[in-house]
Amino acid sequence: MQNQHTEALKNPVFSIIAKAAKELGSECYVIGGYVRDFLLGRKTPGDIDFVAVGSGIALAKKVASFLPGKPEVSVFKTYGTAMVRYKGMELEFVGARRESYHQDSRKPVVEDGTLEDDQKRRDFTINALALSLNEKDYGRLLDPFEGLKDLEKRILRTPLEPGITYSDDPLRMMRAIRFACQLDFEIHLGSLQAITEHKERIRIVSKERIVDELHKILACPKPSLGFGLLHQTGLLDFILPELTALEGIEEVEGQRHKDNFWHTLEVVDNICQATDDLWLRWAALLHDIGKAPTKRFDKKVGWTFHGHEFVGSKMVYRLFKRLRMPLNDKMKFVQKMVLMSSRPIALTQEHVTDSAIRRLVFDAGDHVDDLMTLCEADITTKNPRKQKKYKNNFQLVRQKIVEVEERDHIRNFQPPIDGQEIMDTFGLKPSREIGTIKEAIKEAILEGEIPNEYKAAREFMLKKGKELGLNLKENRPFFDR
């Protein structure tokens, strides 16, 4: 890798920014993720950070005045930053600064500084790399902390002593782990030790920022790398204690259960090969959290986790609330996946009846395919014969779902007879009998006693009404008709 990197600056926007900086008499540099990813040969991000030795806000305004269409400048005075959106890019400008921190906050006291001051405050040497946009050395790489060597060795190091870096801004501990997971880098040993030493500082970081990093770890091809490091450093105990509670294998009277923590991470890695859906990945991460509170040893059957799916689905709500995650349809989806996570597995262990499939499709609705994907990811046996058998069984269940769905249209099923028709037919006001008849019609369809059709459902309704001693609206008994 050479010191001149003008090929990284081919986009015309860089020369426009260089021109704006020259007019202001300000030095300007591209810094951070854009430089790092270019040097790694990765796709460069659309959000690009620029450091001005001077006012970042003034430079942003000058740049906007030079750009076609003169885009709006978003100014964040508190942080001394400004952002310009242009052709799908987010160009963020900040004045070079030095920072100092208070013990109880990750918000720094900021003063104007030099480029090197600004590079020192960066989280990792690979994110402190800067490219000059100045006329005298356009495209030159500025690397005061040997970030280039760390890129080549695939190591994450902090520019300053790691204890200072992590104590100042504890979110950087999670960022270290996220970058290690995203880039498949190792965290420098001293840095890893510092994270372990300062893990309790994570308490001062907002839940929203923590969740943002968790999302990015879950978006990686192999999230187990990140969650393994979170566990190794002790951070996971503060963030997701429901997961760490799953770790360990107990043995009683020669009977053991599997380690449900490491099993969970395998399931998450498996599901990442099948889907990019963030919330389905969350479901995989949380699908077994009910096993810790429900674990029991029974002399006759060994270890049991009775009702862990129900308990786990209730825990999902509390976990989402604690982490200030959305308590909307995303949370309900994860809850449903956790609650139903064993249903398809039970179907593979017995002769699959149409009625069992109809109930599965009815309960899972539009999410039945997601549920099957989760259950297939739950196959973590290392025995090739067993793995093949389980996968074949799930394939049979999938085929059966397609057949039953095509024939019976159960997904998002609405009974052909509604409560209003029952009231009109029997001259009833809202009452328990209406619910009884509706439930009986639903059960008859799911059990295959009648097809999911209006005529059959109406005949069944009349029969059920007769059993309940109800008369038709005209008050004439059935046998008169």
C-alpha positions in Angstrom: 0.0 0.0 0.0 1.4 3.4 -1.1 1.2 6.8 0.6 -0.6 8.4 -2.4 -4.2 7.3 -2.7 -5.7 9.7 -5.2 -7.7 6.7 -6.7 -9.8 6.8 -3.5 -10.7 10.4 -4.4 -12.0 9.9 -7.9 -15.5 11.0 -7.1 -15.8 14.7 -8.2 -17.3 15.6 -4.8 -13.8 15.3 -3.3 -12.3 18.0 -5.6 -15.3 20.3 -4.9 -14.7 19.9 -1.1 -10.9 20.5 -1.7 -11.8 23.7 -3.6 -14.2 24.9 -0.8 -11.5 24.3 1.9 -8.9 26.2 -0.1 -11.2 29.2 -0.5 -11.7 29.2 3.3 -8.0 28.8 3.9 -8.7 25.6 5.9 -7.0 22.3 5.8 -9.4 19.3 5.1 -9.1 15.5 5.3 -11.2 12.5 4.6 -11.1 10.3 7.7 -12.6 7.1 9.2 -14.7 4.4 7.7 -14.4 5.5 4.0 -10.6 5.4 4.1 -10.5 2.2 6.1 -12.9 0.4 3.7 -11.1 1.7 0.6 -7.8 0.4 1.8 -9.4 -3.0 2.7 -10.9 -3.3 -0.8 -14.4 -3.3 0.7 -17.4 -1.4 -0.7 -16.9 2.2 0.6 -19.8 3.6 2.7 -22.1 6.3 1.5 -21.6 8.3 4.7 -18.2 10.0 4.5 -16.5 11.9 7.4 -14.4 15.0 6.8 -12.2 16.8 9.3 -11.5 20.5 8.8 -8.7 22.2 10.7 -11.0 25.1 11.5 -14.8 25.2 11.4 -16.5 22.1 10.0 -19.8 24.0 9.9 -18.3 26.8 7.8 -16.8 24.2 5.4 -20.1 22.4 5.0 -21.9 25.6 4.1 -19.2 26.5 1.6 -19.3 23.0 0.0 -23.1 23.2 -0.3 -22.8 26.5 -2.1 -20.5 24.8 -4.7 -22.6 21.7 -5.2 -25.3 21.6 -8.0 -28.7 22.3 -6.6 -27.1 23.9 -3.5 -28.3 21.1 -1.0 -29.5 22.0 2.5 -26.9 21.9 5.3 -28.0 20.2 8.6 -26.1 21.9 11.4 -25.6 20.3 14.8 -24.2 23.2 16.8 -23.9 21.3 20.1 -21.4 18.9 18.5 -19.8 21.4 16.1 -20.8 19.2 13.1 -22.7 19.7 9.9 -24.0 17.3 7.3 -24.8 17.6 3.6 -26.8 15.0 1.6 -25.7 14.8 -2.0 -26.4 12.1 -4.7 -27.1 9.4 -2.1 -24.1 10.3 0.1 -24.1 11.8 3.5 -21.1 14.1 3.8 -20.4 14.9 7.5 -18.0 17.8 8.4 -16.4 18.4 11.8 -13.7 20.8 13.0 -10.5 19.1 14.3 -10.9 18.8 18.0 -9.5 17.5 21.2 -11.7 16.0 23.9 -11.8 15.4 27.6 -14.4 13.3 29.5 -16.2 13.3 32.9 -16.4 10.0 34.7 -20.2 9.7 34.6 -20.8 10.7 31.0 -19.6 9.7 27.5 -20.3 13.3 26.3 -16.9 15.0 25.9 -15.8 18.6 26.7 -14.6 19.7 23.2 -11.9 22.2 22.3 -10.4 23.1 18.9 -7.4 21.1 18.0 -5.0 19.9 15.3 -5.6 17.0 12.9 -3.4 14.8 15.2 -5.5 15.7 18.2 -8.6 14.6 16.2 -6.9 11.3 15.2 -6.0 10.6 18.8 -9.7 10.8 19.9 -10.7 8.2 17.3 -11.6 4.7 18.6 -9.2 2.6 16.6 -6.0 3.1 14.6 -7.7 1.8 11.5 -10.4 4.5 11.9 -7.8 7.3 12.5 -6.4 7.0 8.9 -6.9 10.2 7.0 -6.4 11.3 3.3 -5.4 14.8 2.6 -7.6 17.0 0.4 -5.1 19.8 0.4 -3.4 21.1 -2.7 0.2 20.6 -1.4 -0.3 16.8 -0.7 -3.6 15.8 -2.3 -4.3 12.1 -1.7 -1.5 11.6 0.9 -2.3 9.1 3.7 -1.7 10.4 7.2 -1.2 7.5 9.6 0.4 8.6 12.9 -0.6 5.4 14.8 0.4 2.8 12.3 -3.2 2.0 11.4 -2.0 0.7 8.0 0.0 -2.0 9.6 -3.0 -2.9 11.8 -5.1 -3.2 8.6 -2.6 -5.6 7.1 -2.4 -7.7 10.3 -6.2 -7.5 10.7 -5.9 -6.2 14.3 -8.0 -3.7 16.3 -5.9 -1.3 18.4 -6.7 2.0 20.1 -4.6 5.1 19.3 -4.2 5.9 23.0 -3.8 3.5 26.0 -6.9 1.3 25.7 -8.1 1.8 29.3 -8.3 5.6 28.6 -10.1 5.0 25.2 -12.7 2.7 26.7 -13.2 4.4 30.0 -13.7 7.8 28.2 -16.4 6.4 25.9 -17.5 2.9 26.9 -19.6 2.5 23.7 -16.2 1.9 22.0 -16.0 -1.4 23.8 -19.0 -2.6 21.8 -17.7 -1.0 18.7 -14.4 -2.9 19.0 -16.4 -6.2 19.2 -18.7 -5.2 16.4 -15.8 -4.3 14.1 -14.0 -7.6 15.0 -17.2 -9.4 13.9 -17.9 -7.3 10.8 -14.3 -7.3 9.5 -13.2 -10.6 10.9 -10.3 -8.8 12.8 -8.8 -9.7 16.1 -8.9 -7.3 19.1 -5.4 -6.6 20.4 -4.8 -8.5 23.6 -4.2 -5.4 25.7 -7.4 -3.9 24.3 -9.4 -7.0 25.1 -8.1 -7.0 28.7 -9.0 -3.3 29.0 -12.6 -4.0 27.8 -12.9 -6.7 30.5 -11.5 -4.3 33.2 -13.9 -1.5 32.2 -17.0 -3.6 31.3 -19.1 -2.0 34.1 -18.7 1.4 32.4 -21.2 0.1 29.8 -23.9 1.1 32.3 -23.6 4.8 31.3 -24.2 4.1 27.6 -27.8 4.7 26.4 -29.8 1.6 25.7 -30.5 2.9 22.2 -26.8 3.0 21.3 -26.2 -0.5 22.7 -29.1 -1.9 20.7 -27.7 -0.2 17.5 -24.5 -2.1 18.0 -26.3 -5.3 18.7 -28.3 -4.9 15.4 -25.0 -4.4 13.6 -23.5 -7.6 15.2 -26.7 -9.5 14.2 -26.3 -8.2 10.7 -22.9 -9.9 10.3 -22.5 -13.2 8.4 -21.4 -14.9 11.7 -22.8 -13.1 14.8 -21.4 -15.7 17.1 -18.0 -14.0 16.8 -19.4 -10.9 18.3 -21.6 -12.5 21.0 -18.7 -14.8 21.9 -16.5 -11.7 22.6 -19.3 -9.9 24.4 -19.5 -13.0 26.7 -15.7 -13.4 27.0 -15.3 -9.8 28.2 -18.3 -9.9 30.6 -20.2 -7.2 28.7 -23.1 -9.6 27.9 -23.9 -10.0 31.6 -24.8 -6.3 31.6 -26.6 -6.3 28.2 -28.4 -9.6 27.8 -28.2 -11.6 31.1 -31.0 -13.8 29.8 -28.4 -15.3 27.3 -25.6 -15.8 29.7 -28.0 -17.6 32.1 -28.1 -20.4 29.5 -24.4 -21.2 29.7 -23.2 -24.4 31.3 -23.8 -28.1 31.4 -25.2 -29.8 34.5 -24.9 -33.5 35.2 -27.2 -35.4 37.6 -27.1 -39.2 37.9 -25.0 -39.4 34.7 -27.5 -37.4 32.7 -26.4 -34.1 31.1 -28.1 -31.4 29.0 -26.5 -29.5 26.2 -25.0 -26.0 26.7 -27.9 -23.9 25.5 -25.8 -20.7 25.3 -23.4 -22.0 22.7 -26.2 -23.9 21.0 -28.1 -20.6 20.6 -25.1 -18.9 18.9 -24.9 -21.8 16.5 -28.6 -21.4 15.7 -28.0 -17.7 15.0 -25.1 -18.4 12.7 -27.2 -21.0 10.9 -30.2 -18.7 10.4 -27.9 -16.0 9.0 -27.2 -18.3 6.1 -30.9 -18.4 5.3 -32.2 -14.9 5.9 -31.2 -11.2 6.3 -34.3 -10.5 8.3 -33.0 -8.7 11.5 -36.1 -9.7 13.6 -35.9 -13.3 12.6 -32.3 -13.2 13.7 -33.4 -11.8 17.0 -35.9 -14.6 17.3 -33.1 -17.1 16.8 -31.0 -15.3 19.5 -33.9 -15.4 22.0 -35.6 -18.7 21.1 -34.3 -20.6 24.1 -34.1 -17.9 26.8 -37.0 -19.6 28.6 -34.9 -22.7 29.2 -32.9 -21.2 32.2 -35.9 -20.5 34.4 -37.7 -23.7 33.4 -34.8 -26.2 33.8 -35.7 -29.2 36.0 -34.3 -32.7 36.6 -36.8 -35.5 36.7 -35.5 -39.0 37.7 -37.7 -40.7 35.2 -37.1 -38.6 32.1 -33.9 -36.6 32.9 -33.6 -32.9 32.2 -36.7 -31.0 31.2 -37.6 -27.5 30.1 -41.4 -27.7 30.2 -43.1 -24.6 28.9 -39.9 -22.8 28.0 -41.4 -21.5 24.8 -44.3 -19.8 26.7 -42.0 -18.4 29.4 -39.4 -17.3 26.8 -42.1 -15.4 24.8 -43.1 -13.5 28.0 -39.4 -12.7 28.7 -39.1 -11.2 25.1 -41.5 -8.4 26.1 -39.5 -7.5 29.3 -36.2 -7.7 27.4 -37.4 -5.4 24.6 -38.8 -2.9 27.2 -35.6 -2.9 29.2 -33.5 -2.2 26.1 -36.0 0.4 24.8 -36.6 -1.6 21.7 -39.9 -1.2 19.8 -42.9 -2.8 21.6 -44.8 -3.0 18.3 -45.3 -5.7 15.6 -41.5 -6.4 15.5 -41.6 -7.4 19.2 -44.8 -9.4 18.7 -43.2 -11.2 15.7 -40.2 -12.2 17.9 -42.6 -13.3 20.7 -44.6 -15.5 18.3 -41.5 -17.1 16.8 -40.2 -17.9 20.4 -43.6 -19.2 21.5 -44.0 -21.5 18.4 -40.3 -22.5 18.1 -40.9 -26.1 19.0 -44.2 -26.7 17.2 -42.7 -27.8 13.8 -40.1 -29.9 15.6 -42.9 -31.9 17.3 -44.5 -32.5 13.8 -41.3 -34.1 12.5 -41.3 -36.6 15.3 -44.7 -38.2 14.4 -46.9 -39.0 11.5 -47.9 -35.6 10.2 -51.7 -35.3 10.1 -53.5 -32.7 7.9 -55.2 -31.3 11.0 -51.8 -30.7 12.8 -50.5 -28.9 9.7 -53.8 -26.8 9.5 -53.3 -25.8 13.1 -49.7 -24.8 12.6 -50.6 -22.7 9.5 -53.6 -21.2 11.3 -51.5 -20.2 14.4 -48.4 -19.0 12.5 -50.3 -17.2 9.8 -48.1 -15.3 7.4 -45.1 -16.2 9.5 -45.2 -19.9 8.9 -42.3 -19.8 6.5 -40.2 -17.8 9.0 -41.0 -20.3 11.7 -39.8 -23.2 9.5 -36.6 -21.3 8.7 -36.0 -20.8 12.5 -36.6 -24.5 13.2 -34.3 -25.6 10.4 -31.6 -23.3 11.8 -32.2 -25.1 15.2 -30.6 -28.3 13.8 -27.1 -28.2 15.4 -26.3 -31.9 15.7 -22.8 -32.9 14.5 -24.1 -36.3 13.5 -24.4 -36.3 9.7 -27.0 -39.1 9.7 -29.2 -37.3 12.2 -28.8 -33.9 10.5 -29.9 -35.4 7.1 -32.9 -37.1 8.8 -34.0 -33.9 10.5 -33.6 -31.8 7.4 -35.6 -34.3 5.3 -38.3 -34.3 7.9 -38.6 -30.5 7.8 -38.7 -30.7 4.0 -41.7 -33.1 4.3 -43.5 -30.7 6.7 -42.8 -27.8 4.3 -44.3 -29.8 1.4 -47.3 -30.7 3.5 -47.9 -27.0 4.4 -48.0 -26.2 0.7 -50.5 -29.0 0.0 -52.8 -28.2 2.9 -52.6 -24.4 2.2 -53.5 -24.8 -1.5 -56.5 -27.0 -0.6 -57.8 -25.4 2.6 -56.6 -21.8 2.5 -56.0 -21.7 6.2 -53.3 -19.0 6.3 -54.8 -15.8 7.8 -58.0 -17.9 8.0 -61.3 -16.1 8.7 -64.3 -18.4 9.3 -66.8 -18.3 6.5 -69.5 -17.5 9.0 -69.2 -14.4 11.2 -70.9 -13.5 14.5 -73.4 -11.2 12.8 -74.7 -14.0 10.6 -75.1 -16.3 13.7 -77.1 -13.5 15.5 -79.3 -12.9 12.4 -79.9 -16.6 11.9 -81.0 -17.3 15.5 -82.3 -13.9 16.5 -79.6 -13.6 19.2 -78.1 -10.6 20.9 -74.3 -10.8 21.7 -74.0 -13.9 23.9 -71.8 -16.9 24.9 -73.6 -19.1 22.3 -72.2 -17.0 19.4 -68.7 -17.6 20.6 -69.4 -21.3 21.1 -70.7 -21.7 17.5 -67.8 -19.7 16.0 -65.2 -21.8 17.9 -67.0 -25.0 16.8 -66.9 -24.0 13.1 -63.2 -23.1 13.4 -62.4 -26.4 15.1 -64.4 -28.4 12.5 -62.5 -26.8 9.7 -59.1 -27.2 11.3 -59.9 -30.9 12.1 -61.0 -31.5 8.6 -64.6 -32.3 9.5 -65.8 -29.8 7.0 -64.1 -27.9 4.2 -63.3 -24.2 4.5 -66.3 -23.2 2.5 -69.5 -21.1 3.2 -72.1 -23.7 2.4 -70.5 -26.4 4.6 -69.9 -23.9 7.4 -73.6 -22.8 7.3 -74.9 -26.3 7.5 -72.6 -27.0 10.4 -73.8 -23.8 12.1 -77.4 -24.9 11.9 -76.6 -28.3 13.2 -74.6 -26.8 16.1 -77.5 -24.4 16.9 -79.9 -27.3 17.1 -77.6 -29.1 19.6 -77.6 -25.9 21.7 -81.4 -25.8 21.6 -81.5 -22.6 19.5 -84.4 -21.8 17.2 -84.2 -19.9 13.9 -85.1 -16.3 13.9 -88.7 -17.0 12.8 -89.0 -18.9 16.1 -89.9 -22.1 14.3 -88.1 -25.2 15.4 -85.7 -26.9 13.0 -87.8 -30.1 12.6 -90.6 -27.9 11.1 -88.3 -27.0 8.2 
